[in-house]
Amino acid sequence: MGENNKLREILRDRGVKQTWLAEKAGITYQALSDLVREKRTPTLGVAKRIARALELHVEDIWPE
């Protein structure tokens, strides 16, 4: 799906737990896990909520 796994890298570098991010973004842990493992692509709404929770822009996580 992606050429690199930016979301995983951001979580690792910041020491952010997937459970915290899933709760903060209002999605299930399983949905976030699938995104981190690149098993699925987020909808725009979910991407915005994740970016907001991480205080980033969507493009910082999922570059064009």
CHARMM internal coordinates of N, CA and C (Angstrom, degrees):
IC EDIT
DIST 1 N 1 CA 1.4510
DIST 1 CA 1 C 1.5280
ANGL 1 N 1 CA 1 C 111.87
DIST 1 C 2 N 1.3127
ANGL 1 CA 1 C 2 N 117.46
DIHE 1 N 1 CA 1 C 2 N -53.59
DIST 2 N 2 CA 1.4539
ANGL 1 C 2 N 2 CA 119.27
DIHE 1 CA 1 C 2 N 2 CA -178.86
DIST 2 CA 2 C 1.5142
ANGL 2 N 2 CA 2 C 110.64
DIHE 1 C 2 N 2 CA 2 C -116.36
DIST 2 C 3 N 1.3349
ANGL 2 CA 2 C 3 N 115.76
DIHE 2 N 2 CA 2 C 3 N 159.03
DIST 3 N 3 CA 1.4549
ANGL 2 C 3 N 3 CA 118.24
DIHE 2 CA 2 C 3 N 3 CA -179.56
DIST 3 CA 3 C 1.5257
ANGL 3 N 3 CA 3 C 111.24
DIHE 2 C 3 N 3 CA 3 C -79.47
DIST 3 C 4 N 1.3288
ANGL 3 CA 3 C 4 N 117.22
DIHE 3 N 3 CA 3 C 4 N -20.07
DIST 4 N 4 CA 1.4599
ANGL 3 C 4 N 4 CA 120.39
DIHE 3 CA 3 C 4 N 4 CA 172.99
DIST 4 CA 4 C 1.5171
ANGL 4 N 4 CA 4 C 108.32
DIHE 3 C 4 N 4 CA 4 C -148.17
DIST 4 C 5 N 1.3081
ANGL 4 CA 4 C 5 N 115.75
DIHE 4 N 4 CA 4 C 5 N 165.49
DIST 5 N 5 CA 1.4481
ANGL 4 C 5 N 5 CA 119.31
DIHE 4 CA 4 C 5 N 5 CA -176.95
DIST 5 CA 5 C 1.5154
ANGL 5 N 5 CA 5 C 109.26
DIHE 4 C 5 N 5 CA 5 C -105.02
DIST 5 C 6 N 1.3133
ANGL 5 CA 5 C 6 N 115.50
DIHE 5 N 5 CA 5 C 6 N 77.73
DIST 6 N 6 CA 1.4557
ANGL 5 C 6 N 6 CA 122.39
DIHE 5 CA 5 C 6 N 6 CA -175.66
DIST 6 CA 6 C 1.5223
ANGL 6 N 6 CA 6 C 112.06
DIHE 5 C 6 N 6 CA 6 C -65.25
DIST 6 C 7 N 1.3207
ANGL 6 CA 6 C 7 N 118.15
DIHE 6 N 6 CA 6 C 7 N -40.57
DIST 7 N 7 CA 1.4617
ANGL 6 C 7 N 7 CA 120.42
DIHE 6 CA 6 C 7 N 7 CA -178.58
DIST 7 CA 7 C 1.5243
ANGL 7 N 7 CA 7 C 110.46
DIHE 6 C 7 N 7 CA 7 C -61.60
DIST 7 C 8 N 1.3060
ANGL 7 CA 7 C 8 N 117.25
DIHE 7 N 7 CA 7 C 8 N -46.49
DIST 8 N 8 CA 1.4742
ANGL 7 C 8 N 8 CA 120.71
DIHE 7 CA 7 C 8 N 8 CA 178.43
DIST 8 CA 8 C 1.5247
ANGL 8 N 8 CA 8 C 110.60
DIHE 7 C 8 N 8 CA 8 C -59.66
DIST 8 C 9 N 1.3257
ANGL 8 CA 8 C 9 N 115.75
DIHE 8 N 8 CA 8 C 9 N -42.93
DIST 9 N 9 CA 1.4616
ANGL 8 C 9 N 9 CA 121.52
DIHE 8 CA 8 C 9 N 9 CA -179.86
DIST 9 CA 9 C 1.5382
ANGL 9 N 9 CA 9 C 111.03
DIHE 8 C 9 N 9 CA 9 C -62.21
DIST 9 C 10 N 1.3199
ANGL 9 CA 9 C 10 N 116.84
DIHE 9 N 9 CA 9 C 10 N -43.88
DIST 10 N 10 CA 1.4722
ANGL 9 C 10 N 10 CA 121.02
DIHE 9 CA 9 C 10 N 10 CA 179.41
DIST 10 CA 10 C 1.5216
ANGL 10 N 10 CA 10 C 110.56
DIHE 9 C 10 N 10 CA 10 C -62.82
DIST 10 C 11 N 1.3250
ANGL 10 CA 10 C 11 N 117.04
DIHE 10 N 10 CA 10 C 11 N -45.89
DIST 11 N 11 CA 1.4669
ANGL 10 C 11 N 11 CA 120.43
DIHE 10 CA 10 C 11 N 11 CA 179.60
DIST 11 CA 11 C 1.5256
ANGL 11 N 11 CA 11 C 110.75
DIHE 10 C 11 N 11 CA 11 C -61.19
DIST 11 C 12 N 1.3124
ANGL 11 CA 11 C 12 N 116.49
DIHE 11 N 11 CA 11 C 12 N -44.54
DIST 12 N 12 CA 1.4706
ANGL 11 C 12 N 12 CA 120.75
DIHE 11 CA 11 C 12 N 12 CA 179.64
DIST 12 CA 12 C 1.5260
ANGL 12 N 12 CA 12 C 111.18
DIHE 11 C 12 N 12 CA 12 C -63.45
DIST 12 C 13 N 1.3313
ANGL 12 CA 12 C 13 N 116.91
DIHE 12 N 12 CA 12 C 13 N -48.62
DIST 13 N 13 CA 1.4614
ANGL 12 C 13 N 13 CA 120.91
DIHE 12 CA 12 C 13 N 13 CA -176.97
DIST 13 CA 13 C 1.5232
ANGL 13 N 13 CA 13 C 112.70
DIHE 12 C 13 N 13 CA 13 C -63.39
DIST 13 C 14 N 1.3282
ANGL 13 CA 13 C 14 N 116.57
DIHE 13 N 13 CA 13 C 14 N -33.31
DIST 14 N 14 CA 1.4665
ANGL 13 C 14 N 14 CA 120.85
DIHE 13 CA 13 C 14 N 14 CA -178.60
DIST 14 CA 14 C 1.5226
ANGL 14 N 14 CA 14 C 113.05
DIHE 13 C 14 N 14 CA 14 C -92.29
DIST 14 C 15 N 1.3138
ANGL 14 CA 14 C 15 N 116.87
DIHE 14 N 14 CA 14 C 15 N -8.47
DIST 15 N 15 CA 1.4583
ANGL 14 C 15 N 15 CA 120.22
DIHE 14 CA 14 C 15 N 15 CA -177.24
DIST 15 CA 15 C 1.5222
ANGL 15 N 15 CA 15 C 112.55
DIHE 14 C 15 N 15 CA 15 C 68.65
DIST 15 C 16 N 1.3423
ANGL 15 CA 15 C 16 N 115.94
DIHE 15 N 15 CA 15 C 16 N 31.57
DIST 16 N 16 CA 1.4663
ANGL 15 C 16 N 16 CA 121.62
DIHE 15 CA 15 C 16 N 16 CA -178.30
DIST 16 CA 16 C 1.5264
ANGL 16 N 16 CA 16 C 109.27
DIHE 15 C 16 N 16 CA 16 C -90.37
DIST 16 C 17 N 1.3266
ANGL 16 CA 16 C 17 N 115.72
DIHE 16 N 16 CA 16 C 17 N 132.53
DIST 17 N 17 CA 1.4630
ANGL 16 C 17 N 17 CA 121.25
DIHE 16 CA 16 C 17 N 17 CA 177.54
DIST 17 CA 17 C 1.5247
ANGL 17 N 17 CA 17 C 110.07
DIHE 16 C 17 N 17 CA 17 C -83.71
DIST 17 C 18 N 1.3097
ANGL 17 CA 17 C 18 N 116.33
DIHE 17 N 17 CA 17 C 18 N 142.60
DIST 18 N 18 CA 1.4648
ANGL 17 C 18 N 18 CA 120.85
DIHE 17 CA 17 C 18 N 18 CA 179.16
DIST 18 CA 18 C 1.5185
ANGL 18 N 18 CA 18 C 111.29
DIHE 17 C 18 N 18 CA 18 C -61.00
DIST 18 C 19 N 1.3382
ANGL 18 CA 18 C 19 N 117.25
DIHE 18 N 18 CA 18 C 19 N -35.53
DIST 19 N 19 CA 1.4687
ANGL 18 C 19 N 19 CA 119.49
DIHE 18 CA 18 C 19 N 19 CA 179.73
DIST 19 CA 19 C 1.5234
ANGL 19 N 19 CA 19 C 110.99
DIHE 18 C 19 N 19 CA 19 C -62.61
DIST 19 C 20 N 1.3348
ANGL 19 CA 19 C 20 N 117.26
DIHE 19 N 19 CA 19 C 20 N -41.18
DIST 20 N 20 CA 1.4622
ANGL 19 C 20 N 20 CA 121.16
DIHE 19 CA 19 C 20 N 20 CA 179.02
DIST 20 CA 20 C 1.5216
ANGL 20 N 20 CA 20 C 110.36
DIHE 19 C 20 N 20 CA 20 C -63.68
DIST 20 C 21 N 1.3278
ANGL 20 CA 20 C 21 N 116.50
DIHE 20 N 20 CA 20 C 21 N -47.35
DIST 21 N 21 CA 1.4565
ANGL 20 C 21 N 21 CA 120.53
DIHE 20 CA 20 C 21 N 21 CA -177.27
DIST 21 CA 21 C 1.5214
ANGL 21 N 21 CA 21 C 111.44
DIHE 20 C 21 N 21 CA 21 C -65.14
DIST 21 C 22 N 1.3178
ANGL 21 CA 21 C 22 N 117.19
DIHE 21 N 21 CA 21 C 22 N -41.68
DIST 22 N 22 CA 1.4680
ANGL 21 C 22 N 22 CA 120.41
DIHE 21 CA 21 C 22 N 22 CA 178.99
DIST 22 CA 22 C 1.5262
ANGL 22 N 22 CA 22 C 110.00
DIHE 21 C 22 N 22 CA 22 C -59.46
DIST 22 C 23 N 1.3232
ANGL 22 CA 22 C 23 N 116.61
DIHE 22 N 22 CA 22 C 23 N -45.83
DIST 23 N 23 CA 1.4591
ANGL 22 C 23 N 23 CA 120.57
DIHE 22 CA 22 C 23 N 23 CA 179.99
DIST 23 CA 23 C 1.5262
ANGL 23 N 23 CA 23 C 110.77
DIHE 22 C 23 N 23 CA 23 C -64.58
DIST 23 C 24 N 1.3096
ANGL 23 CA 23 C 24 N 116.93
DIHE 23 N 23 CA 23 C 24 N -45.78
DIST 24 N 24 CA 1.4696
ANGL 23 C 24 N 24 CA 122.22
DIHE 23 CA 23 C 24 N 24 CA -178.50
DIST 24 CA 24 C 1.5392
ANGL 24 N 24 CA 24 C 111.02
DIHE 23 C 24 N 24 CA 24 C -63.19
DIST 24 C 25 N 1.3209
ANGL 24 CA 24 C 25 N 116.91
DIHE 24 N 24 CA 24 C 25 N -36.77
DIST 25 N 25 CA 1.4676
ANGL 24 C 25 N 25 CA 121.61
DIHE 24 CA 24 C 25 N 25 CA -178.23
DIST 25 CA 25 C 1.5292
ANGL 25 N 25 CA 25 C 112.37
DIHE 24 C 25 N 25 CA 25 C -86.86
DIST 25 C 26 N 1.3287
ANGL 25 CA 25 C 26 N 117.20
DIHE 25 N 25 CA 25 C 26 N -8.19
DIST 26 N 26 CA 1.4616
ANGL 25 C 26 N 26 CA 120.40
DIHE 25 CA 25 C 26 N 26 CA 178.24
DIST 26 CA 26 C 1.5176
ANGL 26 N 26 CA 26 C 113.88
DIHE 25 C 26 N 26 CA 26 C 73.33
DIST 26 C 27 N 1.3310
ANGL 26 CA 26 C 27 N 115.94
DIHE 26 N 26 CA 26 C 27 N 34.74
DIST 27 N 27 CA 1.4618
ANGL 26 C 27 N 27 CA 120.32
DIHE 26 CA 26 C 27 N 27 CA 176.51
DIST 27 CA 27 C 1.5266
ANGL 27 N 27 CA 27 C 108.40
DIHE 26 C 27 N 27 CA 27 C -127.06
DIST 27 C 28 N 1.3179
ANGL 27 CA 27 C 28 N 116.68
DIHE 27 N 27 CA 27 C 28 N 166.87
DIST 28 N 28 CA 1.4619
ANGL 27 C 28 N 28 CA 119.31
DIHE 27 CA 27 C 28 N 28 CA 179.78
DIST 28 CA 28 C 1.5255
ANGL 28 N 28 CA 28 C 110.21
DIHE 27 C 28 N 28 CA 28 C -75.64
DIST 28 C 29 N 1.3282
ANGL 28 CA 28 C 29 N 114.02
DIHE 28 N 28 CA 28 C 29 N 156.65
DIST 29 N 29 CA 1.4570
ANGL 28 C 29 N 29 CA 119.37
DIHE 28 CA 28 C 29 N 29 CA 175.59
DIST 29 CA 29 C 1.5236
ANGL 29 N 29 CA 29 C 110.34
DIHE 28 C 29 N 29 CA 29 C -58.86
DIST 29 C 30 N 1.3391
ANGL 29 CA 29 C 30 N 116.25
DIHE 29 N 29 CA 29 C 30 N -41.23
DIST 30 N 30 CA 1.4769
ANGL 29 C 30 N 30 CA 120.24
DIHE 29 CA 29 C 30 N 30 CA -178.39
DIST 30 CA 30 C 1.5269
ANGL 30 N 30 CA 30 C 111.18
DIHE 29 C 30 N 30 CA 30 C -62.50
DIST 30 C 31 N 1.3322
ANGL 30 CA 30 C 31 N 116.78
DIHE 30 N 30 CA 30 C 31 N -41.62
DIST 31 N 31 CA 1.4709
ANGL 30 C 31 N 31 CA 120.34
DIHE 30 CA 30 C 31 N 31 CA 178.69
DIST 31 CA 31 C 1.5281
ANGL 31 N 31 CA 31 C 110.20
DIHE 30 C 31 N 31 CA 31 C -62.38
DIST 31 C 32 N 1.3250
ANGL 31 CA 31 C 32 N 116.52
DIHE 31 N 31 CA 31 C 32 N -44.10
DIST 32 N 32 CA 1.4646
ANGL 31 C 32 N 32 CA 119.47
DIHE 31 CA 31 C 32 N 32 CA 179.59
DIST 32 CA 32 C 1.5230
ANGL 32 N 32 CA 32 C 110.54
DIHE 31 C 32 N 32 CA 32 C -66.04
DIST 32 C 33 N 1.3191
ANGL 32 CA 32 C 33 N 116.72
DIHE 32 N 32 CA 32 C 33 N -41.75
DIST 33 N 33 CA 1.4566
ANGL 32 C 33 N 33 CA 120.64
DIHE 32 CA 32 C 33 N 33 CA 178.54
DIST 33 CA 33 C 1.5286
ANGL 33 N 33 CA 33 C 110.70
DIHE 32 C 33 N 33 CA 33 C -58.28
DIST 33 C 34 N 1.3288
ANGL 33 CA 33 C 34 N 116.52
DIHE 33 N 33 CA 33 C 34 N -42.35
DIST 34 N 34 CA 1.4687
ANGL 33 C 34 N 34 CA 120.29
DIHE 33 CA 33 C 34 N 34 CA 177.60
DIST 34 CA 34 C 1.5227
ANGL 34 N 34 CA 34 C 111.34
DIHE 33 C 34 N 34 CA 34 C -62.75
DIST 34 C 35 N 1.3299
ANGL 34 CA 34 C 35 N 117.46
DIHE 34 N 34 CA 34 C 35 N -37.51
DIST 35 N 35 CA 1.4630
ANGL 34 C 35 N 35 CA 120.81
DIHE 34 CA 34 C 35 N 35 CA 178.20
DIST 35 CA 35 C 1.5294
ANGL 35 N 35 CA 35 C 110.76
DIHE 34 C 35 N 35 CA 35 C -67.58
DIST 35 C 36 N 1.3197
ANGL 35 CA 35 C 36 N 116.55
DIHE 35 N 35 CA 35 C 36 N -43.63
DIST 36 N 36 CA 1.4635
ANGL 35 C 36 N 36 CA 121.18
DIHE 35 CA 35 C 36 N 36 CA -179.63
DIST 36 CA 36 C 1.5294
ANGL 36 N 36 CA 36 C 110.10
DIHE 35 C 36 N 36 CA 36 C -63.16
DIST 36 C 37 N 1.3351
ANGL 36 CA 36 C 37 N 116.63
DIHE 36 N 36 CA 36 C 37 N -38.80
DIST 37 N 37 CA 1.4677
ANGL 36 C 37 N 37 CA 120.55
DIHE 36 CA 36 C 37 N 37 CA 179.96
DIST 37 CA 37 C 1.5221
ANGL 37 N 37 CA 37 C 112.18
DIHE 36 C 37 N 37 CA 37 C -85.62
DIST 37 C 38 N 1.3375
ANGL 37 CA 37 C 38 N 115.98
DIHE 37 N 37 CA 37 C 38 N 4.12
DIST 38 N 38 CA 1.4621
ANGL 37 C 38 N 38 CA 123.05
DIHE 37 CA 37 C 38 N 38 CA 179.43
DIST 38 CA 38 C 1.5221
ANGL 38 N 38 CA 38 C 112.67
DIHE 37 C 38 N 38 CA 38 C 58.83
DIST 38 C 39 N 1.3326
ANGL 38 CA 38 C 39 N 115.99
DIHE 38 N 38 CA 38 C 39 N 35.25
DIST 39 N 39 CA 1.4618
ANGL 38 C 39 N 39 CA 121.66
DIHE 38 CA 38 C 39 N 39 CA 175.65
DIST 39 CA 39 C 1.5244
ANGL 39 N 39 CA 39 C 111.00
DIHE 38 C 39 N 39 CA 39 C -83.68
DIST 39 C 40 N 1.3363
ANGL 39 CA 39 C 40 N 114.84
DIHE 39 N 39 CA 39 C 40 N -17.58
DIST 40 N 40 CA 1.4683
ANGL 39 C 40 N 40 CA 119.95
DIHE 39 CA 39 C 40 N 40 CA 177.08
DIST 40 CA 40 C 1.5232
ANGL 40 N 40 CA 40 C 109.22
DIHE 39 C 40 N 40 CA 40 C -150.30
DIST 40 C 41 N 1.3222
ANGL 40 CA 40 C 41 N 114.73
DIHE 40 N 40 CA 40 C 41 N 164.21
DIST 41 N 41 CA 1.4639
ANGL 40 C 41 N 41 CA 122.44
DIHE 40 CA 40 C 41 N 41 CA 177.50
DIST 41 CA 41 C 1.5234
ANGL 41 N 41 CA 41 C 107.53
DIHE 40 C 41 N 41 CA 41 C -106.47
DIST 41 C 42 N 1.3327
ANGL 41 CA 41 C 42 N 117.86
DIHE 41 N 41 CA 41 C 42 N 137.24
DIST 42 N 42 CA 1.4660
ANGL 41 C 42 N 42 CA 119.03
DIHE 41 CA 41 C 42 N 42 CA -177.80
DIST 42 CA 42 C 1.5225
ANGL 42 N 42 CA 42 C 112.35
DIHE 41 C 42 N 42 CA 42 C -73.20
DIST 42 C 43 N 1.3214
ANGL 42 CA 42 C 43 N 115.19
DIHE 42 N 42 CA 42 C 43 N 151.82
DIST 43 N 43 CA 1.4626
ANGL 42 C 43 N 43 CA 119.09
DIHE 42 CA 42 C 43 N 43 CA 168.96
DIST 43 CA 43 C 1.5272
ANGL 43 N 43 CA 43 C 106.81
DIHE 42 C 43 N 43 CA 43 C -70.05
DIST 43 C 44 N 1.3111
ANGL 43 CA 43 C 44 N 117.12
DIHE 43 N 43 CA 43 C 44 N 165.33
DIST 44 N 44 CA 1.4527
ANGL 43 C 44 N 44 CA 119.85
DIHE 43 CA 43 C 44 N 44 CA 179.46
DIST 44 CA 44 C 1.5247
ANGL 44 N 44 CA 44 C 111.01
DIHE 43 C 44 N 44 CA 44 C -61.04
DIST 44 C 45 N 1.3292
ANGL 44 CA 44 C 45 N 116.87
DIHE 44 N 44 CA 44 C 45 N -40.96
DIST 45 N 45 CA 1.4604
ANGL 44 C 45 N 45 CA 120.35
DIHE 44 CA 44 C 45 N 45 CA 179.66
DIST 45 CA 45 C 1.5174
ANGL 45 N 45 CA 45 C 112.72
DIHE 44 C 45 N 45 CA 45 C -61.55
DIST 45 C 46 N 1.3179
ANGL 45 CA 45 C 46 N 116.62
DIHE 45 N 45 CA 45 C 46 N -44.79
DIST 46 N 46 CA 1.4654
ANGL 45 C 46 N 46 CA 121.23
DIHE 45 CA 45 C 46 N 46 CA 179.14
DIST 46 CA 46 C 1.5270
ANGL 46 N 46 CA 46 C 109.88
DIHE 45 C 46 N 46 CA 46 C -66.51
DIST 46 C 47 N 1.3180
ANGL 46 CA 46 C 47 N 117.12
DIHE 46 N 46 CA 46 C 47 N -42.68
DIST 47 N 47 CA 1.4652
ANGL 46 C 47 N 47 CA 120.90
DIHE 46 CA 46 C 47 N 47 CA 178.77
DIST 47 CA 47 C 1.5272
ANGL 47 N 47 CA 47 C 110.45
DIHE 46 C 47 N 47 CA 47 C -59.03
DIST 47 C 48 N 1.3323
ANGL 47 CA 47 C 48 N 116.91
DIHE 47 N 47 CA 47 C 48 N -41.78
DIST 48 N 48 CA 1.4694
ANGL 47 C 48 N 48 CA 120.65
DIHE 47 CA 47 C 48 N 48 CA 179.08
DIST 48 CA 48 C 1.5187
ANGL 48 N 48 CA 48 C 111.19
DIHE 47 C 48 N 48 CA 48 C -65.06
DIST 48 C 49 N 1.3362
ANGL 48 CA 48 C 49 N 117.03
DIHE 48 N 48 CA 48 C 49 N -41.30
DIST 49 N 49 CA 1.4714
ANGL 48 C 49 N 49 CA 119.98
DIHE 48 CA 48 C 49 N 49 CA -179.15
DIST 49 CA 49 C 1.5275
ANGL 49 N 49 CA 49 C 111.28
DIHE 48 C 49 N 49 CA 49 C -66.69
DIST 49 C 50 N 1.3255
ANGL 49 CA 49 C 50 N 116.65
DIHE 49 N 49 CA 49 C 50 N -39.31
DIST 50 N 50 CA 1.4691
ANGL 49 C 50 N 50 CA 120.06
DIHE 49 CA 49 C 50 N 50 CA 177.24
DIST 50 CA 50 C 1.5201
ANGL 50 N 50 CA 50 C 109.91
DIHE 49 C 50 N 50 CA 50 C -65.46
DIST 50 C 51 N 1.3184
ANGL 50 CA 50 C 51 N 116.62
DIHE 50 N 50 CA 50 C 51 N -46.30
DIST 51 N 51 CA 1.4695
ANGL 50 C 51 N 51 CA 120.47
DIHE 50 CA 50 C 51 N 51 CA 179.58
DIST 51 CA 51 C 1.5313
ANGL 51 N 51 CA 51 C 110.61
DIHE 50 C 51 N 51 CA 51 C -60.23
DIST 51 C 52 N 1.3181
ANGL 51 CA 51 C 52 N 116.93
DIHE 51 N 51 CA 51 C 52 N -43.93
DIST 52 N 52 CA 1.4655
ANGL 51 C 52 N 52 CA 121.03
DIHE 51 CA 51 C 52 N 52 CA 179.75
DIST 52 CA 52 C 1.5280
ANGL 52 N 52 CA 52 C 110.49
DIHE 51 C 52 N 52 CA 52 C -61.51
DIST 52 C 53 N 1.3289
ANGL 52 CA 52 C 53 N 116.89
DIHE 52 N 52 CA 52 C 53 N -43.34
DIST 53 N 53 CA 1.4635
ANGL 52 C 53 N 53 CA 120.95
DIHE 52 CA 52 C 53 N 53 CA 179.98
DIST 53 CA 53 C 1.5291
ANGL 53 N 53 CA 53 C 111.52
DIHE 52 C 53 N 53 CA 53 C -62.30
DIST 53 C 54 N 1.3265
ANGL 53 CA 53 C 54 N 115.93
DIHE 53 N 53 CA 53 C 54 N -33.61
DIST 54 N 54 CA 1.4680
ANGL 53 C 54 N 54 CA 121.00
DIHE 53 CA 53 C 54 N 54 CA 179.71
DIST 54 CA 54 C 1.5261
ANGL 54 N 54 CA 54 C 112.85
DIHE 53 C 54 N 54 CA 54 C -91.28
DIST 54 C 55 N 1.3412
ANGL 54 CA 54 C 55 N 116.17
DIHE 54 N 54 CA 54 C 55 N 0.70
DIST 55 N 55 CA 1.4664
ANGL 54 C 55 N 55 CA 122.40
DIHE 54 CA 54 C 55 N 55 CA -177.47
DIST 55 CA 55 C 1.5295
ANGL 55 N 55 CA 55 C 111.38
DIHE 54 C 55 N 55 CA 55 C 56.43
DIST 55 C 56 N 1.3296
ANGL 55 CA 55 C 56 N 113.85
DIHE 55 N 55 CA 55 C 56 N 46.88
DIST 56 N 56 CA 1.4622
ANGL 55 C 56 N 56 CA 122.16
DIHE 55 CA 55 C 56 N 56 CA 178.04
DIST 56 CA 56 C 1.5177
ANGL 56 N 56 CA 56 C 109.14
DIHE 55 C 56 N 56 CA 56 C -130.57
DIST 56 C 57 N 1.3202
ANGL 56 CA 56 C 57 N 116.38
DIHE 56 N 56 CA 56 C 57 N 175.08
DIST 57 N 57 CA 1.4633
ANGL 56 C 57 N 57 CA 122.56
DIHE 56 CA 56 C 57 N 57 CA 171.56
DIST 57 CA 57 C 1.5257
ANGL 57 N 57 CA 57 C 107.22
DIHE 56 C 57 N 57 CA 57 C -95.66
DIST 57 C 58 N 1.3148
ANGL 57 CA 57 C 58 N 116.40
DIHE 57 N 57 CA 57 C 58 N 152.27
DIST 58 N 58 CA 1.4689
ANGL 57 C 58 N 58 CA 121.04
DIHE 57 CA 57 C 58 N 58 CA 178.72
DIST 58 CA 58 C 1.5298
ANGL 58 N 58 CA 58 C 109.75
DIHE 57 C 58 N 58 CA 58 C -52.49
DIST 58 C 59 N 1.3202
ANGL 58 CA 58 C 59 N 116.95
DIHE 58 N 58 CA 58 C 59 N -42.09
DIST 59 N 59 CA 1.4688
ANGL 58 C 59 N 59 CA 121.93
DIHE 58 CA 58 C 59 N 59 CA -177.04
DIST 59 CA 59 C 1.5340
ANGL 59 N 59 CA 59 C 112.41
DIHE 58 C 59 N 59 CA 59 C -64.61
DIST 59 C 60 N 1.3519
ANGL 59 CA 59 C 60 N 116.50
DIHE 59 N 59 CA 59 C 60 N -22.86
DIST 60 N 60 CA 1.4670
ANGL 59 C 60 N 60 CA 119.60
DIHE 59 CA 59 C 60 N 60 CA 177.27
DIST 60 CA 60 C 1.5245
ANGL 60 N 60 CA 60 C 110.97
DIHE 59 C 60 N 60 CA 60 C -69.67
DIST 60 C 61 N 1.3282
ANGL 60 CA 60 C 61 N 116.06
DIHE 60 N 60 CA 60 C 61 N -27.28
DIST 61 N 61 CA 1.4569
ANGL 60 C 61 N 61 CA 121.26
DIHE 60 CA 60 C 61 N 61 CA -176.86
DIST 61 CA 61 C 1.5202
ANGL 61 N 61 CA 61 C 111.53
DIHE 60 C 61 N 61 CA 61 C -97.94
DIST 61 C 62 N 1.3315
ANGL 61 CA 61 C 62 N 115.18
DIHE 61 N 61 CA 61 C 62 N -44.10
DIST 62 N 62 CA 1.4687
ANGL 61 C 62 N 62 CA 120.95
DIHE 61 CA 61 C 62 N 62 CA -179.32
DIST 62 CA 62 C 1.5300
ANGL 62 N 62 CA 62 C 108.82
DIHE 61 C 62 N 62 CA 62 C -121.65
DIST 62 C 63 N 1.3336
ANGL 62 CA 62 C 63 N 117.58
DIHE 62 N 62 CA 62 C 63 N 84.07
DIST 63 N 63 CA 1.4654
ANGL 62 C 63 N 63 CA 119.50
DIHE 62 CA 62 C 63 N 63 CA -179.94
DIST 63 CA 63 C 1.5258
ANGL 63 N 63 CA 63 C 110.68
DIHE 62 C 63 N 63 CA 63 C -63.77
DIST 63 C 64 N 1.3242
ANGL 63 CA 63 C 64 N 115.43
DIHE 63 N 63 CA 63 C 64 N 153.09
DIST 64 N 64 CA 1.4747
ANGL 63 C 64 N 64 CA 120.46
DIHE 63 CA 63 C 64 N 64 CA -179.04
DIST 64 CA 64 C 1.5056
ANGL 64 N 64 CA 64 C 111.45
DIHE 63 C 64 N 64 CA 64 C -62.82
END
COOR INIT
IC SEED 1 N 1 CA 1 C
IC BUILD
